[in-house]
């Protein structure tokens, strides 16, 4: 390893040895950057707090996910526990390390939420961004440099989003409904293409010791690999959610001005009913559809996530309106 990565290993080992009690809190903050958390959080924000803010968060999350995959493939660097036995793997990740997707998503997503408020909310979001990034170092799934670059990319993405959101939205709103949905689909394919472009920088193979060291540190389930850094399933899923959510929200706002504000019990019922629908689509179809790396499986994965996104953006709010919730 090079001196920068050696420094990162020493820092992680020191943190883990001096503050083992941080494992629980850091696992929690790390969860706030997982796909499973955003599957829970995004509908809550969209259905129960502010639909337009929820849509904005969904869009920037999709863009951040695509860029993260591009840079991970382009840099194709290992994670700490893939290359060193000095650190304890407190979590496992199959993708390349640089940049930290959690840190990048935190800066862009929680930065978007913070920008929509002021005062204490902005300070709270800044603290959350730091803690999510720091958790990835403590859990030995990222080098400090991974987290720093993730924060930088996320901050630049947030700046670009806030800078160009208004003119792009004004241009988008001048299109017809059919053209808007077509543009949403084209944008989702562009997200996949951007991520795939990173594979042009990949070497033919990865060092075999990465898999061996990672498997010893965090044994995979039977029949699975400890690392699978060239898998594109996550990007395909993100693109599918993006298309379904944007197409659904576009159709919803074309028909009505959905307002998430209401009595607390109505918001609670919305979330419960809507979450059941997401679970049926996301988990139900996951159990019956193939999940290999074939083109057919990736297309079906895109459709599964697009259906989940469309339910979030249009299906669930339509049900809420019909039930007077």
C-alpha positions as CSV (number, residue, x, y, z in Angstrom):
1,X,0.0,0.0,0.0
2,X,1.0,3.6,-0.4
3,X,1.8,5.9,2.6
4,X,-1.7,7.6,2.5
5,X,-3.5,4.3,2.8
6,X,-1.0,3.1,5.5
7,X,-1.8,6.2,7.4
8,X,-5.5,5.5,7.1
9,X,-5.1,1.9,8.3
10,X,-3.2,3.2,11.4
11,X,-5.9,5.8,12.1
12,X,-8.7,3.2,11.9
13,X,-6.8,0.7,14.0
14,X,-6.2,3.4,16.6
15,X,-9.9,4.5,16.7
16,X,-11.1,0.9,17.0
17,X,-8.7,0.2,19.8
18,X,-9.3,3.4,21.8
19,X,-13.1,3.7,21.4
20,X,-14.7,0.2,20.9
21,X,-17.9,1.5,22.4
22,X,-18.4,3.6,19.3
23,X,-19.3,0.6,17.2
24,X,-23.0,0.7,18.1
25,X,-23.5,4.5,17.5
26,X,-21.4,4.4,14.3
27,X,-23.4,1.4,13.0
28,X,-26.6,3.4,13.5
29,X,-25.2,6.5,11.7
30,X,-23.9,4.3,8.9
31,X,-27.4,2.9,8.5
32,X,-28.6,6.4,7.7
33,X,-26.7,6.1,4.4
34,X,-27.9,2.7,3.4
35,X,-30.3,1.8,0.6
36,X,-32.7,0.3,3.1
37,X,-32.9,3.5,5.1
38,X,-33.6,5.6,2.0
39,X,-36.4,3.2,1.0
40,X,-38.0,4.1,4.4
41,X,-37.1,7.8,4.5
42,X,-37.9,8.9,1.0
43,X,-41.6,7.9,1.1
44,X,-41.9,9.4,4.6
45,X,-40.6,12.7,3.4
46,X,-42.7,12.7,0.2
47,X,-46.0,11.4,1.6
48,X,-46.0,12.9,5.1
49,X,-43.7,16.0,5.3
50,X,-43.3,17.9,1.9
51,X,-43.9,16.2,-1.4
52,X,-41.8,18.6,-3.4
53,X,-38.8,18.3,-1.0
54,X,-39.2,14.5,-1.1
55,X,-39.0,14.7,-4.9
56,X,-35.9,16.9,-4.8
57,X,-34.2,14.5,-2.4
58,X,-35.1,11.6,-4.7
59,X,-33.6,13.3,-7.7
60,X,-30.3,14.3,-6.0
61,X,-30.0,10.8,-4.5
62,X,-30.2,9.3,-7.9
63,X,-27.6,11.7,-9.4
64,X,-25.3,11.0,-6.4
65,X,-25.7,7.3,-6.8
66,X,-24.7,7.4,-10.5
67,X,-21.7,9.6,-9.9
68,X,-20.6,7.5,-7.0
69,X,-20.5,4.4,-9.1
70,X,-18.7,6.2,-11.9
71,X,-15.9,7.3,-9.6
72,X,-15.7,4.0,-7.7
73,X,-15.2,2.1,-11.0
74,X,-12.8,4.8,-12.3
75,X,-10.6,4.7,-9.2
76,X,-11.2,1.0,-8.4
77,X,-9.5,1.2,-5.0
78,X,-9.9,-1.4,-2.1
79,X,-11.5,-0.9,1.3
80,X,-9.4,-1.1,4.4
81,X,-10.5,-4.5,5.5
82,X,-9.8,-5.9,2.0
83,X,-6.1,-5.2,2.3
84,X,-5.2,-5.2,6.0
85,X,-5.7,-7.5,9.0
86,X,-4.8,-4.6,11.4
87,X,-8.4,-3.4,11.3
88,X,-11.6,-5.1,12.3
89,X,-14.3,-5.2,9.7
90,X,-17.5,-4.1,11.6
91,X,-19.5,-4.1,8.4
92,X,-19.1,-5.4,4.8
93,X,-19.4,-3.7,1.4
94,X,-18.9,-5.4,-2.0
95,X,-18.1,-2.3,-4.0
96,X,-14.9,-0.3,-4.5
97,X,-13.9,2.2,-1.8
98,X,-13.1,5.6,-3.4
99,X,-15.2,7.7,-2.9
100,X,-17.4,6.9,0.1
101,X,-20.9,6.8,-1.3
102,X,-22.3,7.2,2.3
103,X,-20.3,10.5,2.7
104,X,-21.2,11.7,-0.7
105,X,-25.0,10.9,-0.3
106,X,-25.0,12.5,3.1
107,X,-23.5,15.8,1.9
108,X,-25.9,16.0,-1.1
109,X,-29.1,14.7,0.5
110,X,-28.9,16.0,4.0
111,X,-27.4,19.2,2.5
112,X,-30.6,19.5,0.4
113,X,-32.8,19.0,3.5
114,X,-30.7,21.6,5.4
115,X,-30.9,24.1,2.6
116,X,-34.7,23.9,2.7
117,X,-34.6,25.1,6.4
118,X,-32.5,27.4,8.5
119,X,-31.0,27.8,11.9
120,X,-30.9,24.6,14.0
121,X,-31.9,22.4,11.1
122,X,-28.8,23.3,9.1
123,X,-26.5,22.7,12.1
124,X,-28.2,19.3,12.7
125,X,-27.8,18.3,9.1
126,X,-24.1,19.4,9.2
127,X,-23.5,17.2,12.2
128,X,-25.3,14.3,10.6
129,X,-23.2,14.6,7.5
130,X,-20.0,14.5,9.6
131,X,-21.2,11.5,11.7
132,X,-22.2,9.4,8.7
133,X,-18.8,10.0,7.1
134,X,-16.9,9.3,10.3
135,X,-18.9,6.1,10.9
136,X,-17.5,4.7,7.7
137,X,-14.0,5.2,8.9
138,X,-14.7,3.7,12.3
139,X,-16.3,0.6,10.8
140,X,-13.2,0.0,8.6
141,X,-15.2,0.1,5.3
142,X,-13.5,3.3,4.1
143,X,-10.2,5.1,4.3
144,X,-10.3,8.7,5.5
145,X,-9.4,9.8,2.0
146,X,-12.5,8.0,0.7
147,X,-14.7,10.0,3.0
148,X,-13.1,13.3,2.3
149,X,-13.5,12.8,-1.5
150,X,-17.1,11.7,-0.9
151,X,-17.9,14.9,1.0
152,X,-16.3,17.0,-1.7
153,X,-18.2,15.4,-4.6
154,X,-21.4,15.6,-2.6
155,X,-20.9,19.2,-1.8
156,X,-20.2,20.0,-5.4
157,X,-23.3,18.1,-6.5
158,X,-25.4,20.0,-4.0
159,X,-24.0,23.3,-5.2
160,X,-24.8,22.4,-8.8
161,X,-28.3,21.2,-7.9
162,X,-29.2,24.4,-6.0
163,X,-27.6,26.5,-8.7
164,X,-29.4,24.9,-11.7
165,X,-32.6,23.6,-10.2
166,X,-34.8,26.6,-10.9
167,X,-33.9,27.1,-14.6
168,X,-34.0,23.4,-15.4
169,X,-37.3,23.0,-13.6
170,X,-38.7,26.0,-15.5
171,X,-37.6,24.5,-18.8
172,X,-39.0,21.1,-17.8
173,X,-42.4,22.5,-16.9
174,X,-42.9,24.0,-20.3
175,X,-42.9,20.5,-21.8
176,X,-46.1,18.4,-22.4
177,X,-46.9,15.6,-20.0
178,X,-45.9,12.9,-22.4
179,X,-42.6,14.7,-23.1
180,X,-41.9,15.1,-19.4
181,X,-42.3,11.4,-18.8
182,X,-40.1,10.7,-21.8
183,X,-37.4,13.0,-20.5
184,X,-37.5,11.3,-17.1
185,X,-36.9,7.9,-18.8
186,X,-34.1,9.4,-20.9
187,X,-32.5,10.9,-17.8
188,X,-32.7,7.5,-16.0
189,X,-30.8,5.8,-18.9
190,X,-28.3,8.6,-18.8
191,X,-27.7,7.8,-15.1
192,X,-26.9,4.3,-16.0
193,X,-24.6,5.4,-18.9
194,X,-22.7,7.8,-16.6
195,X,-22.0,5.0,-14.1
196,X,-21.1,2.5,-16.8
197,X,-18.5,5.0,-18.2
198,X,-16.4,4.4,-15.2
199,X,-15.8,0.8,-16.2
200,X,-13.6,2.1,-19.1
201,X,-10.9,2.7,-16.5
202,X,-11.0,-0.8,-15.0
203,X,-8.1,-3.2,-15.2
204,X,-8.9,-6.7,-16.5
205,X,-9.0,-8.2,-13.0
206,X,-8.7,-7.2,-9.4
207,X,-6.0,-8.5,-7.0
208,X,-7.2,-11.9,-5.8
209,X,-5.9,-11.1,-2.3
210,X,-8.7,-8.5,-1.9
211,X,-11.3,-11.2,-2.0
212,X,-9.3,-13.6,0.2
213,X,-8.6,-10.9,2.9
214,X,-12.2,-9.6,2.9
215,X,-13.6,-13.1,3.2
216,X,-11.4,-13.8,6.2
217,X,-12.4,-10.5,7.9
218,X,-16.1,-10.7,7.1
219,X,-17.1,-14.2,5.9
220,X,-19.8,-14.0,3.2
221,X,-23.0,-16.1,3.1
222,X,-22.7,-19.5,1.4
223,X,-22.6,-19.2,-2.3
224,X,-21.8,-15.5,-2.2
225,X,-18.6,-13.5,-2.7
226,X,-17.0,-11.3,-0.1
227,X,-16.6,-8.5,-2.7
228,X,-18.3,-7.9,-6.0
229,X,-17.1,-4.4,-7.0
230,X,-18.1,-4.5,-10.7
231,X,-21.8,-5.3,-10.1
232,X,-24.1,-2.7,-11.6
233,X,-27.3,-3.8,-10.0
234,X,-27.4,-0.9,-7.6
235,X,-27.1,1.7,-10.3
236,X,-29.8,0.0,-12.3
237,X,-32.1,0.0,-9.3
238,X,-31.4,3.7,-8.6
239,X,-32.2,4.6,-12.2
240,X,-35.4,2.7,-12.0
241,X,-36.6,4.4,-8.8
242,X,-35.7,7.8,-10.4
243,X,-37.8,7.2,-13.5
244,X,-40.8,5.8,-11.5
245,X,-40.7,8.6,-8.9
246,X,-40.3,11.5,-11.4
247,X,-42.8,10.0,-13.8
248,X,-45.3,9.4,-11.0
249,X,-44.8,12.8,-9.4
250,X,-45.1,14.5,-12.8
251,X,-48.4,12.8,-13.4
252,X,-49.6,13.5,-9.8
253,X,-48.8,17.2,-10.0
254,X,-50.4,17.4,-13.4
255,X,-53.7,16.1,-12.0
256,X,-53.7,17.7,-8.5
257,X,-51.6,19.7,-6.1
258,X,-50.9,17.0,-3.5
259,X,-50.3,18.5,-0.1
260,X,-48.5,16.3,2.5
261,X,-49.6,18.5,5.4
262,X,-52.5,17.1,7.5
263,X,-53.4,15.7,10.9
264,X,-50.7,13.5,12.4
265,X,-52.9,10.4,12.4
266,X,-53.6,10.8,8.7
267,X,-49.9,11.0,8.0
268,X,-49.3,7.9,10.1
269,X,-52.0,6.0,8.1
270,X,-50.5,7.2,4.8
271,X,-47.1,6.0,5.8
272,X,-48.3,2.6,6.9
273,X,-50.5,2.0,3.9
274,X,-47.9,3.3,1.5
275,X,-45.1,1.3,3.1
276,X,-47.1,-1.9,2.7
277,X,-47.3,-1.1,-1.0
278,X,-43.6,-0.5,-1.3
279,X,-42.9,-3.8,0.5
280,X,-45.2,-5.8,-1.8
281,X,-43.6,-4.3,-4.9
282,X,-39.9,-4.1,-3.8
283,X,-39.7,-7.3,-1.7
284,X,-42.4,-9.3,-3.3
285,X,-41.0,-9.0,-6.8
286,X,-37.5,-9.5,-5.5
287,X,-38.4,-13.0,-4.3
288,X,-39.8,-14.1,-7.7
289,X,-37.5,-12.3,-10.2
290,X,-34.0,-13.5,-11.2
291,X,-31.1,-11.6,-9.6
292,X,-28.1,-12.6,-11.7
293,X,-26.0,-10.3,-13.9
294,X,-27.7,-11.1,-17.2
295,X,-29.3,-8.3,-19.3
296,X,-32.8,-9.8,-18.7
297,X,-32.3,-9.7,-15.0
298,X,-31.1,-6.1,-15.1
299,X,-34.1,-5.0,-17.1
300,X,-36.4,-6.7,-14.7
301,X,-34.6,-5.1,-11.8
302,X,-35.1,-1.7,-13.4
303,X,-38.8,-2.4,-13.9
304,X,-39.1,-3.6,-10.2
305,X,-37.5,-0.4,-8.9
306,X,-39.5,1.8,-11.4
307,X,-42.7,0.3,-10.1
308,X,-41.7,1.0,-6.6
309,X,-40.8,4.5,-7.5
310,X,-44.1,5.0,-9.4
311,X,-46.0,3.8,-6.3
312,X,-44.2,6.3,-4.2
313,X,-44.7,9.2,-6.6
314,X,-48.2,8.5,-7.8
315,X,-49.9,5.3,-6.7
316,X,-49.8,5.8,-3.0
317,X,-50.8,9.5,-3.1
318,X,-53.7,8.5,-5.4
319,X,-54.9,6.0,-2.8
320,X,-54.5,8.6,0.0
321,X,-56.7,11.1,-2.0
322,X,-59.4,8.4,-2.7
323,X,-59.4,7.5,1.0
324,X,-59.5,11.1,2.0
325,X,-56.2,10.8,3.9
